[in-house]
């Protein structure tokens, strides 16, 4: 029997090993496709807001669009939306492969009432049929995972980070962590604009410190961990310096300072072994947790708002995933549900 040349034998063996060890990834690349339609669906803008809110809009409209057979569109008349295009394109190159800019005031557009409550899920099947080219929903934000949870592989595909963001974050992680292989407990902090916001509750020190200790204890009780390091995302140096951290519990304390919001978000999805959301109304932190490909443990502050009638506080089951762990603060102690 003739023998194959050694180099060909090695090539074939390598191909077999790649197939055996990476079938899931190759399958996902072959089967995950973003669905596009000839007609469009879009929100009514009251404010553009940041990248996390933009992502919620598009993800929700993608899910709603699968019921109505429409493709997500954004408001072309909003200068703020046009200003965001550069950042979004450099972070998520697939975004504008799918999403189009449309004029909601066009004669071919029709407005319908749907999604007026920012964070309460509504059944998309109640949206009436329309022959309009563009269907303009009266709602603005659509911040419920229930709109798109059934299509998560497609949402992951939609928000694939650019190679530039991935490479930059990978270099940053190597420089930051070096040879440290400890468990990375990421703590997302949001203060800044939330301090003056009328609704969203910012990160509070009285929650942050006991939450870190409680989450660490919970992780050690449920996961085999030798050493743990804390990785702060979104924290400024002045606030970090003001904290009396339980440093003896952790191997290292890191602070992420990426080149862009997209890089920090990707860093969180790729390099966090667990995630603590201390200002859980932050959609930026929410997306870090949701896009994490390894389904890491996620913990969040159950107190979302400064006021009791804020929609995220009234409808937490529409906003937080059921597998995430709710943290409650009472008299300085944290309980985990």
C-alpha positions as CSV (number, residue, x, y, z in Angstrom):
1,X,0.0,0.0,0.0
2,X,1.4,3.4,-0.9
3,X,2.2,5.7,2.0
4,X,1.2,9.4,2.2
5,X,4.0,11.9,2.3
6,X,4.9,12.9,5.9
7,X,3.9,16.5,5.4
8,X,0.5,15.5,4.0
9,X,-0.1,13.0,6.9
10,X,0.7,15.8,9.3
11,X,-1.6,18.2,7.5
12,X,-4.5,15.7,7.6
13,X,-3.9,15.0,11.3
14,X,-3.9,18.7,12.1
15,X,-7.2,19.2,10.2
16,X,-8.8,16.3,12.1
17,X,-7.7,17.8,15.5
18,X,-9.1,21.2,14.6
19,X,-12.4,19.6,13.7
20,X,-12.5,17.6,16.9
21,X,-11.6,20.4,19.2
22,X,-13.4,23.3,17.6
23,X,-16.6,22.0,16.2
24,X,-18.8,24.3,18.1
25,X,-17.1,27.5,16.8
26,X,-17.1,26.3,13.2
27,X,-20.8,25.3,13.5
28,X,-21.8,28.7,14.9
29,X,-20.0,30.5,12.0
30,X,-21.8,28.4,9.5
31,X,-25.3,28.5,11.0
32,X,-25.7,31.9,12.7
33,X,-27.2,34.3,10.2
34,X,-28.8,37.7,10.7
35,X,-32.2,37.9,9.2
36,X,-33.0,40.9,7.0
37,X,-36.3,42.0,5.5
38,X,-37.3,44.5,2.9
39,X,-39.3,46.7,5.3
40,X,-38.2,48.4,8.5
41,X,-39.1,49.0,12.1
42,X,-37.7,51.8,14.3
43,X,-38.2,53.6,17.6
44,X,-39.3,57.1,18.4
45,X,-36.4,59.1,19.7
46,X,-36.6,61.2,22.9
47,X,-32.9,61.0,23.5
48,X,-30.1,59.0,21.8
49,X,-28.3,57.9,25.0
50,X,-25.1,55.9,25.2
51,X,-23.9,52.7,23.5
52,X,-25.6,50.4,25.9
53,X,-29.0,51.9,25.2
54,X,-28.3,51.9,21.5
55,X,-27.6,48.2,21.7
56,X,-30.8,47.5,23.6
57,X,-32.8,49.4,21.0
58,X,-31.4,47.4,18.1
59,X,-31.4,44.0,19.8
60,X,-35.1,44.5,20.8
61,X,-36.1,45.8,17.4
62,X,-34.3,42.8,15.8
63,X,-36.4,40.4,17.9
64,X,-39.6,42.4,17.4
65,X,-38.8,42.5,13.7
66,X,-38.8,38.7,13.5
67,X,-42.5,38.8,14.4
68,X,-43.3,41.7,12.1
69,X,-40.9,40.7,9.3
70,X,-39.0,44.0,9.5
71,X,-35.4,45.0,9.8
72,X,-34.2,47.5,12.5
73,X,-33.8,51.1,11.5
74,X,-32.5,54.2,13.3
75,X,-33.6,57.8,13.0
76,X,-31.7,59.5,10.2
77,X,-33.0,62.9,11.2
78,X,-31.2,62.7,14.6
79,X,-27.8,64.3,14.6
80,X,-26.8,62.5,17.7
81,X,-27.4,59.2,15.9
82,X,-25.2,60.2,13.1
83,X,-22.5,61.2,15.6
84,X,-22.6,57.7,17.2
85,X,-22.1,55.9,13.8
86,X,-18.4,56.2,13.8
87,X,-18.0,54.7,17.3
88,X,-20.5,51.9,16.6
89,X,-18.9,51.0,13.3
90,X,-15.5,50.8,14.8
91,X,-16.8,48.6,17.7
92,X,-19.5,46.5,16.0
93,X,-18.8,46.2,12.2
94,X,-21.9,44.0,11.7
95,X,-24.2,46.7,13.2
96,X,-24.7,48.8,10.1
97,X,-24.6,45.7,7.8
98,X,-28.0,45.2,9.3
99,X,-29.3,48.5,10.6
100,X,-30.3,51.3,8.2
101,X,-30.9,55.0,8.8
102,X,-34.5,55.9,7.9
103,X,-36.7,59.0,8.1
104,X,-39.6,58.5,10.5
105,X,-41.4,61.5,8.9
106,X,-41.4,60.1,5.5
107,X,-44.8,59.6,3.7
108,X,-44.0,55.9,3.6
109,X,-43.7,55.7,7.4
110,X,-46.5,54.8,9.9
111,X,-46.5,55.3,13.6
112,X,-48.1,52.8,16.0
113,X,-48.3,52.7,19.8
114,X,-46.0,50.1,21.3
115,X,-43.3,49.9,24.0
116,X,-44.0,53.2,25.7
117,X,-42.7,51.8,29.1
118,X,-38.9,51.7,28.7
119,X,-38.4,48.5,30.6
120,X,-41.6,46.5,30.6
121,X,-41.9,43.7,28.0
122,X,-44.9,43.8,25.7
123,X,-46.0,41.0,23.4
124,X,-44.9,42.0,19.9
125,X,-47.8,40.0,18.3
126,X,-50.1,42.8,19.3
127,X,-48.4,45.1,16.8
128,X,-50.9,45.6,13.9
129,X,-50.1,44.6,10.4
130,X,-49.1,47.5,8.1
131,X,-48.1,48.0,4.5
132,X,-45.9,51.0,5.4
133,X,-42.2,50.8,4.4
134,X,-41.2,52.0,7.9
135,X,-43.1,51.2,11.0
136,X,-42.3,53.7,13.8
137,X,-43.0,52.4,17.3
138,X,-43.9,55.0,19.9
139,X,-41.4,53.5,22.4
140,X,-37.8,54.6,22.7
141,X,-35.7,52.1,24.7
142,X,-37.2,48.6,24.8
143,X,-34.9,47.5,27.7
144,X,-36.1,43.9,28.2
145,X,-34.1,40.8,27.2
146,X,-37.4,39.1,26.5
147,X,-37.6,40.9,23.2
148,X,-34.5,39.1,21.9
149,X,-33.6,36.3,24.3
150,X,-35.0,33.7,21.9
151,X,-32.5,34.8,19.2
152,X,-29.4,35.1,21.4
153,X,-27.0,33.5,18.9
154,X,-28.0,36.1,16.4
155,X,-27.6,39.0,18.9
156,X,-24.1,37.7,19.7
157,X,-23.4,37.7,15.9
158,X,-24.8,41.3,15.6
159,X,-22.5,42.5,18.4
160,X,-19.4,40.8,17.2
161,X,-16.5,43.1,18.2
162,X,-14.2,44.3,15.5
163,X,-10.7,42.7,15.2
164,X,-9.1,46.1,16.1
165,X,-11.0,46.2,19.4
166,X,-10.2,42.5,20.1
167,X,-6.4,42.9,19.4
168,X,-6.2,46.1,21.4
169,X,-8.0,44.6,24.4
170,X,-5.9,41.4,24.2
171,X,-2.6,43.4,24.3
172,X,-4.0,45.5,27.2
173,X,-5.0,42.4,29.1
174,X,-1.5,40.9,28.7
175,X,0.1,44.0,29.9
176,X,-2.3,44.4,32.8
177,X,-2.4,40.8,34.1
178,X,1.0,39.5,33.0
179,X,1.3,35.9,34.3
180,X,-1.5,36.3,36.9
181,X,-3.9,33.3,36.5
182,X,-6.1,34.0,39.4
183,X,-9.9,34.1,39.1
184,X,-10.9,37.6,37.8
185,X,-13.9,38.9,39.7
186,X,-14.9,41.9,37.7
187,X,-16.8,44.8,39.4
188,X,-18.6,47.2,37.2
189,X,-18.9,50.7,38.7
190,X,-21.1,53.5,37.4
191,X,-21.1,56.9,39.1
192,X,-20.5,60.1,37.1
193,X,-23.7,60.9,35.3
194,X,-25.7,58.5,37.5
195,X,-25.0,60.7,40.5
196,X,-27.2,63.5,39.1
197,X,-29.6,61.2,37.2
198,X,-33.1,61.4,38.6
199,X,-33.8,57.7,38.3
200,X,-30.8,55.4,38.0
201,X,-28.9,54.7,41.2
202,X,-25.2,55.1,41.1
203,X,-22.6,52.8,42.7
204,X,-22.8,53.4,46.5
205,X,-19.8,52.6,48.7
206,X,-22.1,51.1,51.4
207,X,-23.2,48.5,48.9
208,X,-20.0,48.0,47.0
209,X,-17.7,46.9,49.9
210,X,-20.0,44.3,51.5
211,X,-21.1,43.1,48.0
212,X,-17.5,42.4,47.0
213,X,-17.0,40.3,50.2
214,X,-20.3,38.4,49.9
215,X,-19.8,37.6,46.2
216,X,-16.3,36.4,46.8
217,X,-17.5,34.1,49.6
218,X,-20.3,32.8,47.4
219,X,-17.9,32.1,44.5
220,X,-15.5,30.2,46.8
221,X,-18.4,28.1,48.1
222,X,-19.6,27.2,44.7
223,X,-16.6,27.2,42.4
224,X,-13.1,25.8,42.8
225,X,-11.0,28.9,43.2
226,X,-7.5,29.1,44.5
227,X,-6.9,32.8,44.3
228,X,-9.1,35.8,43.3
229,X,-8.2,39.2,41.9
230,X,-10.6,42.1,41.6
231,X,-10.9,43.9,38.3
232,X,-12.7,47.3,38.4
233,X,-14.4,48.4,35.2
234,X,-15.8,52.0,34.9
235,X,-14.2,53.3,38.1
236,X,-12.3,56.5,38.3
237,X,-9.0,56.8,40.1
238,X,-10.3,59.3,42.7
239,X,-13.2,57.1,43.8
240,X,-11.0,54.0,43.9
241,X,-8.5,55.8,46.1
242,X,-11.3,56.7,48.5
243,X,-12.4,53.1,49.1
244,X,-11.3,51.0,52.1
245,X,-11.1,47.7,50.2
246,X,-10.8,44.3,51.8
247,X,-7.4,43.9,50.1
248,X,-6.4,40.9,52.2
249,X,-9.1,38.8,50.5
250,X,-7.7,39.4,47.0
251,X,-4.4,38.6,45.2
252,X,-4.5,41.8,43.1
253,X,-6.7,44.9,42.6
254,X,-6.8,46.0,39.0
255,X,-8.4,49.0,37.3
256,X,-9.4,48.8,33.6
257,X,-8.7,51.9,31.6
258,X,-9.3,51.1,28.0
259,X,-8.9,53.2,24.9
260,X,-12.6,53.3,24.2
261,X,-15.9,52.2,25.6
262,X,-16.0,49.4,23.0
263,X,-12.6,48.1,24.2
264,X,-13.7,48.1,27.9
265,X,-16.9,46.3,27.0
266,X,-15.1,43.6,25.1
267,X,-12.5,43.3,27.9
268,X,-15.3,42.6,30.3
269,X,-16.9,40.0,28.1
270,X,-13.6,38.2,27.4
271,X,-11.5,38.4,30.6
272,X,-14.0,38.3,33.5
273,X,-14.5,35.0,35.3
274,X,-17.4,36.5,37.3
275,X,-19.2,39.8,37.2
276,X,-20.7,42.1,39.9
277,X,-23.0,44.9,38.7
278,X,-23.0,47.6,41.4
279,X,-25.1,50.1,39.5
280,X,-27.4,47.6,37.9
281,X,-29.4,50.2,36.0
282,X,-26.4,50.7,33.7
283,X,-27.0,49.1,30.3
284,X,-23.3,49.2,29.6
285,X,-22.6,46.8,32.5
286,X,-25.7,44.8,31.6
287,X,-24.3,44.1,28.1
288,X,-20.9,43.1,29.5
289,X,-22.7,40.4,31.5
290,X,-25.0,39.3,28.6
291,X,-22.4,39.1,25.9
292,X,-20.0,37.0,28.0
293,X,-19.5,33.8,25.9
294,X,-18.7,31.6,28.9
295,X,-21.9,32.3,30.9
296,X,-19.9,33.4,33.9
297,X,-21.7,34.0,37.3
298,X,-23.4,37.4,37.4
299,X,-24.4,39.3,40.5
300,X,-26.4,42.5,40.6
301,X,-27.7,45.1,43.0
302,X,-31.5,44.6,43.3
303,X,-31.8,48.3,44.1
304,X,-31.8,49.8,40.6
305,X,-33.4,53.2,41.2
306,X,-33.6,56.3,43.4
307,X,-37.3,56.3,43.1
308,X,-39.7,53.4,43.7
309,X,-41.8,53.9,40.5
310,X,-38.9,53.6,38.0
311,X,-39.8,50.9,35.4
312,X,-36.6,48.8,35.9
313,X,-37.5,48.6,39.6
314,X,-41.1,47.7,38.9
315,X,-40.3,45.0,36.3
316,X,-37.0,43.4,37.3
317,X,-37.9,40.1,35.7
318,X,-38.1,41.8,32.3
319,X,-34.6,43.3,32.7
320,X,-32.5,40.8,34.7
321,X,-31.9,37.3,33.5
322,X,-33.3,34.6,35.8
323,X,-30.0,32.9,36.2
324,X,-28.3,36.0,37.5
325,X,-27.9,36.4,41.3
326,X,-29.8,39.2,43.0
327,X,-28.0,41.0,45.9
328,X,-30.0,42.7,48.6
329,X,-28.5,45.1,51.2
330,X,-30.0,45.2,54.6
331,X,-28.4,46.8,57.7
332,X,-25.0,46.6,56.1
333,X,-25.3,42.9,55.2
334,X,-25.7,41.3,51.7
335,X,-28.0,38.4,51.0
336,X,-27.8,36.5,47.7
337,X,-30.8,35.1,46.0
